[in-house]
Amino acid sequence: MKVNYFNTSQVLRMPIFIQANFTPQLMITNSQFTGAPNSKGNTLFLSFEYVSPVPLSMIEITLNLPRGFHNITGGNVIDVKQPVQGDEGSSQFTVNVDLDQVSKGTYLFMGKQYFMQYKVE
């Protein structure tokens, strides 16, 4: 915001919060993960489509990883902020996931509105 007073001007930086009563719809259209126990740098690929009543500039996707799965810093959450444009569209991203000595089987990656199953072989 720019404020003019007494023949001078100042730029004030202020956060703007917009409250809205809507939730963009997010649909996972493709996801792939292949990993082996006790391995690093396994790739998680995710593509999605979104629809929103207002134009969006970013979608944040948070996945809680199962026990024995870690992000590149050793944490158990993947948090991706993906730039998007408009009120509907599609996007994709990849992240690396490290695995401890986990058993072979099917695991759930849980998100806020969805879950995904992946097999470890």
Biopython code that builds the backbone (N, CA, C, O; Angstrom):
import numpy as np
from Bio.PDB.StructureBuilder import StructureBuilder

atoms = [
    (1, "MET", "N", (0.857, -1.156, 0.000)),
    (1, "MET", "CA", (0.000, 0.000, 0.000)),
    (1, "MET", "C", (0.906, 1.222, 0.000)),
    (1, "MET", "O", (1.912, 1.254, 0.710)),
    (2, "LYS", "N", (0.562, 2.206, -0.776)),
    (2, "LYS", "CA", (1.325, 3.437, -0.834)),
    (2, "LYS", "C", (0.512, 4.539, -0.181)),
    (2, "LYS", "O", (-0.668, 4.708, -0.488)),
    (3, "VAL", "N", (1.136, 5.292, 0.719)),
    (3, "VAL", "CA", (0.456, 6.359, 1.444)),
    (3, "VAL", "C", (1.156, 7.683, 1.123)),
    (3, "VAL", "O", (2.367, 7.806, 1.302)),
    (4, "ASN", "N", (0.393, 8.669, 0.651)),
    (4, "ASN", "CA", (0.933, 9.997, 0.368)),
    (4, "ASN", "C", (0.513, 10.964, 1.468)),
    (4, "ASN", "O", (-0.661, 11.021, 1.836)),
    (5, "TYR", "N", (1.459, 11.715, 1.985)),
    (5, "TYR", "CA", (1.131, 12.731, 2.981)),
    (5, "TYR", "C", (2.229, 13.793, 2.996)),
    (5, "TYR", "O", (3.407, 13.478, 2.824)),
    (6, "PHE", "N", (1.846, 15.022, 3.198)),
    (6, "PHE", "CA", (2.748, 16.167, 3.274)),
    (6, "PHE", "C", (3.809, 16.162, 2.172)),
    (6, "PHE", "O", (4.995, 16.365, 2.431)),
    (7, "ASN", "N", (3.359, 15.926, 0.943)),
    (7, "ASN", "CA", (4.229, 15.940, -0.238)),
    (7, "ASN", "C", (5.319, 14.868, -0.214)),
    (7, "ASN", "O", (6.301, 14.985, -0.947)),
    (8, "THR", "N", (5.176, 13.858, 0.585)),
    (8, "THR", "CA", (6.105, 12.721, 0.555)),
    (8, "THR", "C", (5.275, 11.449, 0.451)),
    (8, "THR", "O", (4.062, 11.468, 0.661)),
    (9, "SER", "N", (5.908, 10.397, 0.141)),
    (9, "SER", "CA", (5.174, 9.139, 0.102)),
    (9, "SER", "C", (5.988, 8.045, 0.788)),
    (9, "SER", "O", (7.219, 8.054, 0.764)),
    (10, "GLN", "N", (5.291, 7.130, 1.382)),
    (10, "GLN", "CA", (5.884, 5.995, 2.078)),
    (10, "GLN", "C", (5.214, 4.720, 1.585)),
    (10, "GLN", "O", (4.019, 4.716, 1.291)),
    (11, "VAL", "N", (5.956, 3.678, 1.496)),
    (11, "VAL", "CA", (5.400, 2.377, 1.153)),
    (11, "VAL", "C", (5.281, 1.575, 2.438)),
    (11, "VAL", "O", (6.271, 1.335, 3.129)),
    (12, "LEU", "N", (4.068, 1.167, 2.745)),
    (12, "LEU", "CA", (3.821, 0.350, 3.927)),
    (12, "LEU", "C", (3.589, -1.084, 3.478)),
    (12, "LEU", "O", (2.770, -1.334, 2.593)),
    (13, "ARG", "N", (4.291, -2.012, 4.072)),
    (13, "ARG", "CA", (4.093, -3.428, 3.751)),
    (13, "ARG", "C", (3.184, -4.034, 4.809)),
    (13, "ARG", "O", (3.505, -4.070, 5.997)),
    (14, "MET", "N", (2.038, -4.508, 4.336)),
    (14, "MET", "CA", (1.051, -5.058, 5.250)),
    (14, "MET", "C", (0.553, -6.388, 4.726)),
    (14, "MET", "O", (0.270, -6.513, 3.535)),
    (15, "PRO", "N", (0.438, -7.388, 5.595)),
    (15, "PRO", "CA", (-0.155, -8.653, 5.139)),
    (15, "PRO", "C", (-1.655, -8.476, 4.928)),
    (15, "PRO", "O", (-2.315, -7.734, 5.656)),
    (16, "ILE", "N", (-2.171, -9.156, 3.941)),
    (16, "ILE", "CA", (-3.602, -9.125, 3.677)),
    (16, "ILE", "C", (-4.128, -10.549, 3.803)),
    (16, "ILE", "O", (-3.629, -11.460, 3.143)),
    (17, "PHE", "N", (-5.111, -10.736, 4.629)),
    (17, "PHE", "CA", (-5.710, -12.044, 4.819)),
    (17, "PHE", "C", (-7.115, -12.024, 4.241)),
    (17, "PHE", "O", (-7.911, -11.141, 4.560)),
    (18, "ILE", "N", (-7.412, -12.977, 3.409)),
    (18, "ILE", "CA", (-8.735, -13.075, 2.818)),
    (18, "ILE", "C", (-9.376, -14.350, 3.326)),
    (18, "ILE", "O", (-8.851, -15.445, 3.121)),
    (19, "GLN", "N", (-10.500, -14.207, 3.984)),
    (19, "GLN", "CA", (-11.220, -15.382, 4.434)),
    (19, "GLN", "C", (-12.250, -15.750, 3.391)),
    (19, "GLN", "O", (-12.964, -14.895, 2.865)),
    (20, "ALA", "N", (-12.313, -17.010, 3.107)),
    (20, "ALA", "CA", (-13.272, -17.466, 2.110)),
    (20, "ALA", "C", (-13.890, -18.769, 2.596)),
    (20, "ALA", "O", (-13.237, -19.574, 3.259)),
    (21, "ASN", "N", (-15.138, -18.959, 2.260)),
    (21, "ASN", "CA", (-15.832, -20.171, 2.654)),
    (21, "ASN", "C", (-15.900, -21.136, 1.474)),
    (21, "ASN", "O", (-16.983, -21.448, 0.978)),
    (22, "PHE", "N", (-14.744, -21.603, 1.031)),
    (22, "PHE", "CA", (-14.696, -22.580, -0.040)),
    (22, "PHE", "C", (-13.459, -23.449, 0.156)),
    (22, "PHE", "O", (-12.496, -23.050, 0.811)),
    (23, "THR", "N", (-13.508, -24.614, -0.411)),
    (23, "THR", "CA", (-12.365, -25.519, -0.405)),
    (23, "THR", "C", (-12.112, -25.958, -1.838)),
    (23, "THR", "O", (-12.985, -26.566, -2.458)),
    (24, "PRO", "N", (-10.935, -25.664, -2.374)),
    (24, "PRO", "CA", (-10.641, -26.155, -3.721)),
    (24, "PRO", "C", (-10.690, -27.679, -3.740)),
    (24, "PRO", "O", (-10.309, -28.326, -2.764)),
    (25, "GLN", "N", (-11.149, -28.242, -4.828)),
    (25, "GLN", "CA", (-11.186, -29.696, -4.957)),
    (25, "GLN", "C", (-9.906, -30.151, -5.638)),
    (25, "GLN", "O", (-9.505, -29.607, -6.667)),
    (26, "LEU", "N", (-9.275, -31.150, -5.051)),
    (26, "LEU", "CA", (-8.022, -31.674, -5.556)),
    (26, "LEU", "C", (-8.208, -33.151, -5.863)),
    (26, "LEU", "O", (-8.656, -33.914, -5.007)),
    (27, "MET", "N", (-7.866, -33.555, -7.077)),
    (27, "MET", "CA", (-7.992, -34.956, -7.456)),
    (27, "MET", "C", (-6.638, -35.458, -7.941)),
    (27, "MET", "O", (-6.071, -34.916, -8.890)),
    (28, "ILE", "N", (-6.125, -36.489, -7.289)),
    (28, "ILE", "CA", (-4.874, -37.111, -7.710)),
    (28, "ILE", "C", (-5.158, -37.919, -8.972)),
    (28, "ILE", "O", (-5.984, -38.831, -8.952)),
    (29, "THR", "N", (-4.480, -37.591, -10.063)),
    (29, "THR", "CA", (-4.736, -38.279, -11.325)),
    (29, "THR", "C", (-3.699, -39.353, -11.623)),
    (29, "THR", "O", (-3.979, -40.286, -12.375)),
    (30, "ASN", "N", (-2.515, -39.237, -11.050)),
    (30, "ASN", "CA", (-1.487, -40.251, -11.260)),
    (30, "ASN", "C", (-0.488, -40.157, -10.124)),
    (30, "ASN", "O", (-0.085, -39.060, -9.737)),
    (31, "SER", "N", (-0.093, -41.283, -9.595)),
    (31, "SER", "CA", (0.943, -41.306, -8.572)),
    (31, "SER", "C", (1.753, -42.579, -8.752)),
    (31, "SER", "O", (1.215, -43.650, -9.032)),
    (32, "GLN", "N", (3.061, -42.431, -8.583)),
    (32, "GLN", "CA", (3.944, -43.576, -8.726)),
    (32, "GLN", "C", (5.016, -43.511, -7.653)),
    (32, "GLN", "O", (5.577, -42.450, -7.382)),
    (33, "PHE", "N", (5.292, -44.647, -7.050)),
    (33, "PHE", "CA", (6.369, -44.755, -6.077)),
    (33, "PHE", "C", (6.904, -46.172, -6.120)),
    (33, "PHE", "O", (6.148, -47.137, -6.006)),
    (34, "THR", "N", (8.195, -46.289, -6.283)),
    (34, "THR", "CA", (8.844, -47.595, -6.217)),
    (34, "THR", "C", (10.017, -47.458, -5.274)),
    (34, "THR", "O", (10.879, -46.597, -5.455)),
    (35, "GLY", "N", (10.045, -48.306, -4.272)),
    (35, "GLY", "CA", (11.130, -48.241, -3.316)),
    (35, "GLY", "C", (11.484, -49.613, -2.798)),
    (35, "GLY", "O", (10.674, -50.538, -2.849)),
    (36, "ALA", "N", (12.688, -49.739, -2.303)),
    (36, "ALA", "CA", (13.143, -50.982, -1.697)),
    (36, "ALA", "C", (13.568, -50.680, -0.266)),
    (36, "ALA", "O", (14.025, -49.572, 0.015)),
    (37, "PRO", "N", (13.428, -51.639, 0.641)),
    (37, "PRO", "CA", (13.853, -51.409, 2.018)),
    (37, "PRO", "C", (15.314, -50.949, 2.096)),
    (37, "PRO", "O", (16.168, -51.402, 1.335)),
    (38, "ASN", "N", (15.571, -50.040, 3.037)),
    (38, "ASN", "CA", (16.916, -49.531, 3.314)),
    (38, "ASN", "C", (17.537, -48.866, 2.088)),
    (38, "ASN", "O", (18.674, -49.164, 1.722)),
    (39, "SER", "N", (16.790, -47.968, 1.460)),
    (39, "SER", "CA", (17.286, -47.272, 0.273)),
    (39, "SER", "C", (16.995, -45.783, 0.377)),
    (39, "SER", "O", (16.076, -45.361, 1.081)),
    (40, "LYS", "N", (17.792, -44.995, -0.335)),
    (40, "LYS", "CA", (17.646, -43.546, -0.331)),
    (40, "LYS", "C", (17.333, -43.048, -1.739)),
    (40, "LYS", "O", (17.670, -43.700, -2.727)),
    (41, "GLY", "N", (16.689, -41.894, -1.819)),
    (41, "GLY", "CA", (16.442, -41.255, -3.101)),
    (41, "GLY", "C", (15.373, -41.902, -3.957)),
    (41, "GLY", "O", (15.390, -41.758, -5.180)),
    (42, "ASN", "N", (14.439, -42.614, -3.336)),
    (42, "ASN", "CA", (13.317, -43.177, -4.090)),
    (42, "ASN", "C", (12.409, -42.037, -4.536)),
    (42, "ASN", "O", (12.168, -41.105, -3.769)),
    (43, "THR", "N", (11.912, -42.099, -5.745)),
    (43, "THR", "CA", (11.133, -40.991, -6.304)),
    (43, "THR", "C", (9.637, -41.226, -6.128)),
    (43, "THR", "O", (9.104, -42.276, -6.487)),
    (44, "LEU", "N", (8.982, -40.225, -5.568)),
    (44, "LEU", "CA", (7.522, -40.193, -5.493)),
    (44, "LEU", "C", (7.056, -39.177, -6.524)),
    (44, "LEU", "O", (7.413, -38.002, -6.444)),
    (45, "PHE", "N", (6.262, -39.621, -7.493)),
    (45, "PHE", "CA", (5.722, -38.764, -8.539)),
    (45, "PHE", "C", (4.229, -38.609, -8.296)),
    (45, "PHE", "O", (3.537, -39.586, -8.010)),
    (46, "LEU", "N", (3.737, -37.391, -8.408)),
    (46, "LEU", "CA", (2.325, -37.126, -8.173)),
    (46, "LEU", "C", (1.831, -36.105, -9.179)),
    (46, "LEU", "O", (2.445, -35.050, -9.342)),
    (47, "SER", "N", (0.731, -36.401, -9.854)),
    (47, "SER", "CA", (0.073, -35.409, -10.708)),
    (47, "SER", "C", (-1.354, -35.247, -10.212)),
    (47, "SER", "O", (-1.956, -36.186, -9.691)),
    (48, "PHE", "N", (-1.882, -34.054, -10.379)),
    (48, "PHE", "CA", (-3.207, -33.763, -9.844)),
    (48, "PHE", "C", (-3.926, -32.738, -10.698)),
    (48, "PHE", "O", (-3.312, -31.996, -11.464)),
    (49, "GLU", "N", (-5.241, -32.715, -10.549)),
    (49, "GLU", "CA", (-6.092, -31.691, -11.150)),
    (49, "GLU", "C", (-6.795, -30.963, -10.018)),
    (49, "GLU", "O", (-7.065, -31.544, -8.967)),
    (50, "TYR", "N", (-7.087, -29.696, -10.236)),
    (50, "TYR", "CA", (-7.766, -28.904, -9.212)),
    (50, "TYR", "C", (-8.869, -28.069, -9.828)),
    (50, "TYR", "O", (-8.805, -27.684, -10.996)),
    (51, "VAL", "N", (-9.883, -27.797, -9.019)),
    (51, "VAL", "CA", (-10.988, -26.926, -9.403)),
    (51, "VAL", "C", (-11.289, -26.046, -8.195)),
    (51, "VAL", "O", (-11.369, -26.533, -7.067)),
    (52, "SER", "N", (-11.453, -24.756, -8.436)),
    (52, "SER", "CA", (-11.708, -23.815, -7.353)),
    (52, "SER", "C", (-12.711, -22.758, -7.821)),
    (52, "SER", "O", (-12.728, -22.395, -8.997)),
    (53, "PRO", "N", (-13.548, -22.263, -6.901)),
    (53, "PRO", "CA", (-14.481, -21.204, -7.302)),
    (53, "PRO", "C", (-13.797, -19.853, -7.551)),
    (53, "PRO", "O", (-14.406, -18.953, -8.129)),
    (54, "VAL", "N", (-12.549, -19.708, -7.123)),
    (54, "VAL", "CA", (-11.783, -18.481, -7.369)),
    (54, "VAL", "C", (-10.422, -18.874, -7.938)),
    (54, "VAL", "O", (-9.959, -19.986, -7.685)),
    (55, "PRO", "N", (-9.771, -17.998, -8.697)),
    (55, "PRO", "CA", (-8.450, -18.315, -9.240)),
    (55, "PRO", "C", (-7.422, -18.557, -8.130)),
    (55, "PRO", "O", (-7.436, -17.876, -7.104)),
    (56, "LEU", "N", (-6.539, -19.521, -8.341)),
    (56, "LEU", "CA", (-5.493, -19.854, -7.378)),
    (56, "LEU", "C", (-4.128, -19.540, -7.968)),
    (56, "LEU", "O", (-3.958, -19.532, -9.187)),
    (57, "SER", "N", (-3.157, -19.282, -7.100)),
    (57, "SER", "CA", (-1.782, -19.093, -7.553)),
    (57, "SER", "C", (-0.856, -20.164, -6.982)),
    (57, "SER", "O", (0.273, -20.316, -7.448)),
    (58, "MET", "N", (-1.329, -20.917, -5.964)),
    (58, "MET", "CA", (-0.511, -21.946, -5.363)),
    (58, "MET", "C", (-1.393, -22.978, -4.676)),
    (58, "MET", "O", (-2.439, -22.643, -4.118)),
    (59, "ILE", "N", (-0.967, -24.221, -4.720)),
    (59, "ILE", "CA", (-1.608, -25.282, -3.950)),
    (59, "ILE", "C", (-0.541, -25.892, -3.068)),
    (59, "ILE", "O", (0.560, -26.187, -3.533)),
    (60, "GLU", "N", (-0.857, -26.084, -1.800)),
    (60, "GLU", "CA", (0.061, -26.721, -0.869)),
    (60, "GLU", "C", (-0.429, -28.140, -0.603)),
    (60, "GLU", "O", (-1.576, -28.349, -0.207)),
    (61, "ILE", "N", (0.445, -29.102, -0.822)),
    (61, "ILE", "CA", (0.113, -30.508, -0.603)),
    (61, "ILE", "C", (0.989, -31.029, 0.522)),
    (61, "ILE", "O", (2.214, -30.923, 0.466)),
    (62, "THR", "N", (0.358, -31.591, 1.540)),
    (62, "THR", "CA", (1.079, -32.145, 2.684)),
    (62, "THR", "C", (0.773, -33.634, 2.778)),
    (62, "THR", "O", (-0.390, -34.034, 2.831)),
    (63, "LEU", "N", (1.817, -34.449, 2.797)),
    (63, "LEU", "CA", (1.676, -35.886, 2.945)),
    (63, "LEU", "C", (2.384, -36.334, 4.219)),
    (63, "LEU", "O", (3.545, -35.991, 4.442)),
    (64, "ASN", "N", (1.691, -37.090, 5.045)),
    (64, "ASN", "CA", (2.298, -37.703, 6.221)),
    (64, "ASN", "C", (2.824, -39.063, 5.806)),
    (64, "ASN", "O", (2.067, -39.913, 5.338)),
    (65, "LEU", "N", (4.107, -39.264, 5.975)),
    (65, "LEU", "CA", (4.731, -40.508, 5.539)),
    (65, "LEU", "C", (4.567, -41.603, 6.586)),
    (65, "LEU", "O", (4.559, -41.323, 7.784)),
    (66, "PRO", "N", (4.436, -42.845, 6.137)),
    (66, "PRO", "CA", (4.336, -43.961, 7.082)),
    (66, "PRO", "C", (5.641, -44.142, 7.863)),
    (66, "PRO", "O", (6.683, -43.612, 7.476)),
    (67, "ARG", "N", (5.573, -44.881, 8.948)),
    (67, "ARG", "CA", (6.760, -45.169, 9.760)),
    (67, "ARG", "C", (7.813, -45.861, 8.887)),
    (67, "ARG", "O", (7.517, -46.806, 8.155)),
    (68, "GLY", "N", (9.033, -45.370, 8.986)),
    (68, "GLY", "CA", (10.128, -45.933, 8.202)),
    (68, "GLY", "C", (10.391, -45.215, 6.890)),
    (68, "GLY", "O", (11.366, -45.525, 6.206)),
    (69, "PHE", "N", (9.542, -44.264, 6.524)),
    (69, "PHE", "CA", (9.708, -43.448, 5.328)),
    (69, "PHE", "C", (10.112, -42.047, 5.778)),
    (69, "PHE", "O", (9.581, -41.544, 6.768)),
    (70, "HIS", "N", (11.051, -41.403, 5.059)),
    (70, "HIS", "CA", (11.538, -40.082, 5.466)),
    (70, "HIS", "C", (11.726, -39.174, 4.255)),
    (70, "HIS", "O", (12.005, -39.633, 3.147)),
    (71, "ASN", "N", (11.563, -37.865, 4.497)),
    (71, "ASN", "CA", (11.903, -36.894, 3.464)),
    (71, "ASN", "C", (13.429, -36.719, 3.473)),
    (71, "ASN", "O", (14.122, -37.381, 4.246)),
    (72, "ILE", "N", (13.945, -35.844, 2.629)),
    (72, "ILE", "CA", (15.403, -35.728, 2.495)),
    (72, "ILE", "C", (16.084, -35.164, 3.743)),
    (72, "ILE", "O", (17.298, -35.298, 3.892)),
    (73, "THR", "N", (15.322, -34.536, 4.639)),
    (73, "THR", "CA", (15.917, -34.022, 5.877)),
    (73, "THR", "C", (15.712, -34.977, 7.047)),
    (73, "THR", "O", (16.096, -34.666, 8.174)),
    (74, "GLY", "N", (15.109, -36.140, 6.789)),
    (74, "GLY", "CA", (14.891, -37.115, 7.847)),
    (74, "GLY", "C", (13.535, -37.001, 8.518)),
    (74, "GLY", "O", (13.228, -37.790, 9.412)),
    (75, "GLY", "N", (12.714, -36.038, 8.112)),
    (75, "GLY", "CA", (11.385, -35.859, 8.692)),
    (75, "GLY", "C", (10.374, -36.835, 8.119)),
    (75, "GLY", "O", (10.678, -37.588, 7.194)),
    (76, "ASN", "N", (9.163, -36.817, 8.678)),
    (76, "ASN", "CA", (8.138, -37.751, 8.208)),
    (76, "ASN", "C", (6.977, -37.057, 7.499)),
    (76, "ASN", "O", (5.895, -37.630, 7.367)),
    (77, "VAL", "N", (7.201, -35.822, 7.043)),
    (77, "VAL", "CA", (6.170, -35.070, 6.320)),
    (77, "VAL", "C", (6.775, -34.517, 5.030)),
    (77, "VAL", "O", (7.891, -33.997, 5.020)),
    (78, "ILE", "N", (6.021, -34.640, 3.956)),
    (78, "ILE", "CA", (6.386, -33.982, 2.704)),
    (78, "ILE", "C", (5.424, -32.827, 2.523)),
    (78, "ILE", "O", (4.207, -33.010, 2.533)),
    (79, "ASP", "N", (5.975, -31.637, 2.359)),
    (79, "ASP", "CA", (5.156, -30.437, 2.187)),
    (79, "ASP", "C", (5.604, -29.770, 0.897)),
    (79, "ASP", "O", (6.730, -29.281, 0.808)),
    (80, "VAL", "N", (4.733, -29.746, -0.100)),
    (80, "VAL", "CA", (5.063, -29.182, -1.410)),
    (80, "VAL", "C", (4.146, -28.009, -1.684)),
    (80, "VAL", "O", (2.924, -28.125, -1.588)),
    (81, "LYS", "N", (4.741, -26.883, -2.027)),
    (81, "LYS", "CA", (3.973, -25.715, -2.464)),
    (81, "LYS", "C", (4.157, -25.640, -3.974)),
    (81, "LYS", "O", (5.250, -25.362, -4.468)),
    (82, "GLN", "N", (3.073, -25.891, -4.694)),
    (82, "GLN", "CA", (3.121, -25.992, -6.143)),
    (82, "GLN", "C", (2.433, -24.787, -6.774)),
    (82, "GLN", "O", (1.242, -24.576, -6.544)),
    (83, "PRO", "N", (3.160, -23.982, -7.574)),
    (83, "PRO", "CA", (2.507, -22.860, -8.261)),
    (83, "PRO", "C", (1.483, -23.366, -9.275)),
    (83, "PRO", "O", (1.736, -24.327, -10.002)),
    (84, "VAL", "N", (0.335, -22.714, -9.314)),
    (84, "VAL", "CA", (-0.713, -23.017, -10.285)),
    (84, "VAL", "C", (-1.291, -21.694, -10.766)),
    (84, "VAL", "O", (-1.001, -20.644, -10.193)),
    (85, "GLN", "N", (-2.096, -21.738, -11.803)),
    (85, "GLN", "CA", (-2.733, -20.525, -12.309)),
    (85, "GLN", "C", (-4.177, -20.803, -12.663)),
    (85, "GLN", "O", (-4.489, -21.790, -13.330)),
    (86, "GLY", "N", (-5.051, -19.928, -12.212)),
    (86, "GLY", "CA", (-6.451, -20.013, -12.608)),
    (86, "GLY", "C", (-7.316, -20.781, -11.632)),
    (86, "GLY", "O", (-6.874, -21.179, -10.554)),
    (87, "ASP", "N", (-8.558, -20.980, -12.038)),
    (87, "ASP", "CA", (-9.513, -21.639, -11.160)),
    (87, "ASP", "C", (-9.624, -23.131, -11.428)),
    (87, "ASP", "O", (-10.325, -23.836, -10.702)),
    (88, "GLU", "N", (-8.939, -23.627, -12.468)),
    (88, "GLU", "CA", (-8.860, -25.068, -12.681)),
    (88, "GLU", "C", (-7.647, -25.362, -13.539)),
    (88, "GLU", "O", (-7.195, -24.522, -14.317)),
    (89, "GLY", "N", (-7.132, -26.561, -13.385)),
    (89, "GLY", "CA", (-5.958, -26.940, -14.155)),
    (89, "GLY", "C", (-5.342, -28.203, -13.601)),
    (89, "GLY", "O", (-5.960, -28.928, -12.821)),
    (90, "SER", "N", (-4.112, -28.456, -14.018)),
    (90, "SER", "CA", (-3.401, -29.638, -13.551)),
    (90, "SER", "C", (-1.937, -29.282, -13.344)),
    (90, "SER", "O", (-1.433, -28.300, -13.889)),
    (91, "SER", "N", (-1.265, -30.105, -12.541)),
    (91, "SER", "CA", (0.144, -29.898, -12.271)),
    (91, "SER", "C", (0.738, -31.219, -11.794)),
    (91, "SER", "O", (0.017, -32.196, -11.591)),
    (92, "GLN", "N", (2.040, -31.240, -11.620)),
    (92, "GLN", "CA", (2.708, -32.439, -11.141)),
    (92, "GLN", "C", (3.993, -32.068, -10.421)),
    (92, "GLN", "O", (4.518, -30.969, -10.601)),
    (93, "PHE", "N", (4.497, -32.982, -9.608)),
    (93, "PHE", "CA", (5.769, -32.769, -8.938)),
    (93, "PHE", "C", (6.377, -34.119, -8.567)),
    (93, "PHE", "O", (5.694, -35.143, -8.551)),
    (94, "THR", "N", (7.666, -34.098, -8.270)),
    (94, "THR", "CA", (8.362, -35.280, -7.768)),
    (94, "THR", "C", (9.148, -34.887, -6.523)),
    (94, "THR", "O", (9.640, -33.764, -6.417)),
    (95, "VAL", "N", (9.260, -35.807, -5.600)),
    (95, "VAL", "CA", (10.075, -35.617, -4.393)),
    (95, "VAL", "C", (10.815, -36.926, -4.122)),
    (95, "VAL", "O", (10.399, -37.994, -4.570)),
    (96, "ASN", "N", (11.907, -36.824, -3.388)),
    (96, "ASN", "CA", (12.672, -38.009, -3.008)),
    (96, "ASN", "C", (12.261, -38.473, -1.623)),
    (96, "ASN", "O", (12.009, -37.662, -0.731)),
    (97, "VAL", "N", (12.196, -39.785, -1.454)),
    (97, "VAL", "CA", (11.808, -40.397, -0.194)),
    (97, "VAL", "C", (12.843, -41.461, 0.151)),
    (97, "VAL", "O", (13.199, -42.286, -0.692)),
    (98, "ASP", "N", (13.327, -41.440, 1.395)),
    (98, "ASP", "CA", (14.258, -42.448, 1.877)),
    (98, "ASP", "C", (13.503, -43.481, 2.696)),
    (98, "ASP", "O", (12.531, -43.154, 3.378)),
    (99, "LEU", "N", (13.956, -44.741, 2.625)),
    (99, "LEU", "CA", (13.312, -45.819, 3.368)),
    (99, "LEU", "C", (14.297, -46.441, 4.353)),
    (99, "LEU", "O", (15.467, -46.649, 4.033)),
    (100, "ASP", "N", (13.805, -46.734, 5.558)),
    (100, "ASP", "CA", (14.572, -47.515, 6.522)),
    (100, "ASP", "C", (14.395, -48.986, 6.175)),
    (100, "ASP", "O", (13.947, -49.323, 5.079)),
    (101, "GLN", "N", (14.743, -49.849, 7.101)),
    (101, "GLN", "CA", (14.560, -51.286, 6.917)),
    (101, "GLN", "C", (13.091, -51.625, 7.157)),
    (101, "GLN", "O", (12.744, -52.207, 8.185)),
    (102, "VAL", "N", (12.232, -51.262, 6.209)),
    (102, "VAL", "CA", (10.799, -51.535, 6.336)),
    (102, "VAL", "C", (10.486, -52.889, 5.717)),
    (102, "VAL", "O", (11.223, -53.379, 4.862)),
    (103, "SER", "N", (9.406, -53.475, 6.152)),
    (103, "SER", "CA", (8.974, -54.758, 5.592)),
    (103, "SER", "C", (8.314, -54.528, 4.239)),
    (103, "SER", "O", (7.767, -53.457, 3.973)),
    (104, "LYS", "N", (8.373, -55.540, 3.400)),
    (104, "LYS", "CA", (7.657, -55.466, 2.133)),
    (104, "LYS", "C", (6.169, -55.414, 2.433)),
    (104, "LYS", "O", (5.702, -56.045, 3.382)),
    (105, "GLY", "N", (5.428, -54.673, 1.637)),
    (105, "GLY", "CA", (4.000, -54.574, 1.862)),
    (105, "GLY", "C", (3.427, -53.319, 1.262)),
    (105, "GLY", "O", (4.091, -52.637, 0.482)),
    (106, "THR", "N", (2.192, -53.008, 1.620)),
    (106, "THR", "CA", (1.494, -51.821, 1.138)),
    (106, "THR", "C", (1.398, -50.812, 2.265)),
    (106, "THR", "O", (1.025, -51.161, 3.385)),
    (107, "TYR", "N", (1.733, -49.556, 1.977)),
    (107, "TYR", "CA", (1.745, -48.491, 2.973)),
    (107, "TYR", "C", (0.853, -47.350, 2.523)),
    (107, "TYR", "O", (0.658, -47.140, 1.326)),
    (108, "LEU", "N", (0.313, -46.616, 3.479)),
    (108, "LEU", "CA", (-0.532, -45.460, 3.184)),
    (108, "LEU", "C", (0.256, -44.173, 3.353)),
    (108, "LEU", "O", (0.927, -43.972, 4.365)),
    (109, "PHE", "N", (0.169, -43.310, 2.360)),
    (109, "PHE", "CA", (0.660, -41.942, 2.458)),
    (109, "PHE", "C", (-0.584, -41.105, 2.678)),
    (109, "PHE", "O", (-1.407, -40.983, 1.770)),
    (110, "MET", "N", (-0.742, -40.533, 3.838)),
    (110, "MET", "CA", (-1.988, -39.837, 4.157)),
    (110, "MET", "C", (-1.847, -38.339, 3.952)),
    (110, "MET", "O", (-0.868, -37.721, 4.370)),
    (111, "GLY", "N", (-2.867, -37.764, 3.287)),
    (111, "GLY", "CA", (-2.941, -36.333, 3.093)),
    (111, "GLY", "C", (-4.151, -35.796, 3.820)),
    (111, "GLY", "O", (-4.851, -36.538, 4.509)),
    (112, "LYS", "N", (-4.398, -34.511, 3.669)),
    (112, "LYS", "CA", (-5.518, -33.884, 4.366)),
    (112, "LYS", "C", (-6.863, -34.373, 3.845)),
    (112, "LYS", "O", (-7.805, -34.513, 4.624)),
    (113, "GLN", "N", (-6.973, -34.634, 2.548)),
    (113, "GLN", "CA", (-8.259, -35.011, 1.980)),
    (113, "GLN", "C", (-8.206, -36.338, 1.229)),
    (113, "GLN", "O", (-9.186, -36.713, 0.584)),
    (114, "TYR", "N", (-7.121, -37.032, 1.294)),
    (114, "TYR", "CA", (-6.987, -38.230, 0.491)),
    (114, "TYR", "C", (-5.891, -39.116, 1.080)),
    (114, "TYR", "O", (-5.148, -38.693, 1.965)),
    (115, "PHE", "N", (-5.799, -40.330, 0.588)),
    (115, "PHE", "CA", (-4.683, -41.194, 0.935)),
    (115, "PHE", "C", (-4.258, -41.964, -0.302)),
    (115, "PHE", "O", (-5.037, -42.135, -1.240)),
    (116, "MET", "N", (-3.041, -42.417, -0.294)),
    (116, "MET", "CA", (-2.510, -43.171, -1.423)),
    (116, "MET", "C", (-1.833, -44.421, -0.897)),
    (116, "MET", "O", (-1.202, -44.384, 0.159)),
    (117, "GLN", "N", (-1.953, -45.512, -1.606)),
    (117, "GLN", "CA", (-1.303, -46.759, -1.216)),
    (117, "GLN", "C", (-0.110, -47.011, -2.124)),
    (117, "GLN", "O", (-0.179, -46.810, -3.337)),
    (118, "TYR", "N", (0.988, -47.456, -1.518)),
    (118, "TYR", "CA", (2.184, -47.798, -2.289)),
    (118, "TYR", "C", (2.746, -49.107, -1.784)),
    (118, "TYR", "O", (2.661, -49.423, -0.598)),
    (119, "LYS", "N", (3.322, -49.864, -2.704)),
    (119, "LYS", "CA", (3.920, -51.141, -2.340)),
    (119, "LYS", "C", (5.439, -50.987, -2.253)),
    (119, "LYS", "O", (6.059, -50.294, -3.059)),
    (120, "VAL", "N", (6.007, -51.641, -1.270)),
    (120, "VAL", "CA", (7.456, -51.751, -1.148)),
    (120, "VAL", "C", (7.800, -53.186, -1.503)),
    (120, "VAL", "O", (7.278, -54.129, -0.909)),
    (121, "GLU", "N", (8.680, -53.337, -2.471)),
    (121, "GLU", "CA", (9.026, -54.689, -2.930)),
    (121, "GLU", "C", (10.486, -54.982, -2.714)),
    (121, "GLU", "O", (10.951, -56.073, -3.042)),
]
sb = StructureBuilder()
sb.init_structure("model")
sb.init_model(0)
sb.init_chain("A")
sb.init_seg("    ")
for serial, (resi, resn, name, xyz) in enumerate(atoms, 1):
    if name == "N":
        sb.init_residue(resn, " ", resi, " ")
    sb.init_atom(name, np.array(xyz, "f"), 0.0, 1.0, " ", f" {name:<3s}", serial, name[0])
structure = sb.get_structure()
